[in-house]
Amino acid sequence: MSTEHSSDREKPPYPTTPDGRYFVHKGRLWRCSDPTLDPEQRSRLVRQLMAARRDVAAARRAGDDDAVADARRRVHAAKVALGERGPTWWDDAPDYNRYLVKNTPYASWWREWASAGG
């Protein structure tokens, strides 16, 4: 799940953990894109990701299972390149991608965020 978390926005679309590694959607942590990616590279990868997602939808509508599988492989490859899947872009903590935030070290931050009206 690619999201923009740039400083030119007032508020990100989803709350982001203080370390910037995850955003929270429906109580679950999702890994953010690698912030060290060059903006042009990131933009290119996001375009590839979105095109692959459109291709998944089109292939599903057409009932073409091989095209669906190919498009899903391209979605995965783009997400790995963005740092949202595969090896983490940090090396000092475990990966909590897709964990319920309440079951991670981010639980107290999440409770505080939610109680503040998040």
C-alpha positions as a printed Julia matrix, in Angstrom:
118×3 Matrix{Float64}:
   0.0     0.0     0.0
   1.87    2.97   -1.23
   1.13    6.31    0.4
   2.61    9.76    0.1
   3.86   11.12    3.4
   5.6    14.26    2.15
   5.95   17.44    4.15
   3.83   19.41    1.67
   0.66   17.72    2.97
  -1.04   18.9     6.1
  -1.99   15.43    7.31
  -1.05   12.02    5.9
  -4.01    9.9     4.76
  -3.23    7.36    7.51
  -1.4     7.72   10.81
   2.3     6.96   10.49
   4.39    5.48   13.3
   6.86    7.91   14.89
   9.8     6.17   13.21
   8.12    6.44    9.78
   8.33    2.72    9.09
   4.62    1.93    9.03
   1.25    3.51    8.51
  -1.86    2.15   10.22
  -5.01    1.15    8.37
  -7.88   -0.55   10.19
  -5.66   -1.27   13.2
  -2.96   -3.02   11.16
   0.6    -1.91   10.41
   1.58   -1.62    6.75
   5.16   -0.92    5.75
   5.85    2.48    4.22
   8.0     2.99    1.16
  11.72    3.43    1.71
  12.23    7.16    2.39
  15.77    7.04    1.0
  14.55    6.31   -2.53
  15.33    9.02   -5.04
  12.09   10.93   -5.78
  12.3    10.16   -9.5
  12.89    6.46   -8.82
  10.03    6.38   -6.32
   7.7     8.09   -8.79
   8.66    5.61  -11.53
   8.06    2.65   -9.21
   4.68    4.0    -8.08
   3.65    4.42  -11.73
   4.7     0.8   -12.4
   2.78   -0.37   -9.33
  -0.39    1.44  -10.34
  -0.17    0.18  -13.93
   0.28   -3.38  -12.65
  -2.74   -2.98  -10.35
  -4.83   -1.75  -13.28
  -3.62   -4.75  -15.29
  -4.71   -7.11  -12.49
  -8.2    -5.62  -12.61
  -8.38   -5.78  -16.4
  -7.13   -9.37  -16.51
  -9.64  -10.41  -13.83
 -12.48   -8.8   -15.81
 -11.27  -10.66  -18.91
 -11.0   -13.95  -17.01
  -7.37  -14.34  -18.07
  -5.71  -16.22  -15.21
  -2.24  -16.1   -16.78
  -2.43  -12.32  -17.2
  -3.66  -11.97  -13.61
  -0.68  -13.96  -12.36
   1.73  -11.9   -14.47
   0.26   -8.61  -13.28
   0.37   -9.76   -9.65
   4.05  -10.63  -10.08
   4.63   -7.06  -11.32
   2.7    -5.63   -8.35
   4.9    -7.66   -6.0
   8.11   -6.62   -7.78
   7.18   -2.93   -7.56
   6.31   -3.24   -3.87
   9.64   -4.97   -3.16
  11.49   -2.24   -5.06
   9.62    0.42   -3.06
  10.6    -1.32    0.18
   7.02   -2.19    1.12
   7.68   -5.94    0.89
  10.77   -8.12    1.06
  13.78   -7.15    3.15
  13.24   -4.16    5.41
  14.94   -0.87    4.61
  16.17   -0.71    8.22
  18.33   -3.16   10.12
  17.82   -2.33   13.8
  14.41   -3.89   14.51
  12.14   -6.72   13.38
   9.48   -6.27   10.74
   5.91   -5.88   12.01
   4.32   -5.52    8.57
   0.66   -6.61    8.63
   0.67   -7.13   12.4
  -2.18   -5.71   14.45
  -0.69   -2.57   15.95
  -2.02   -3.51   19.4
   0.24   -6.6    19.35
   3.47   -4.73   18.62
   5.86   -2.34   20.37
   3.81    0.46   18.74
   0.75   -0.36   20.9
   1.27    2.42   23.45
   1.87    4.99   20.69
  -1.32    3.81   18.99
  -3.39    4.1    22.17
  -2.07    7.64   22.76
  -2.72    8.6    19.14
  -6.27    7.25   19.26
  -7.05    8.87   22.63
  -5.85   12.22   21.28
  -8.57   12.09   18.66
  -6.31   10.75   15.9
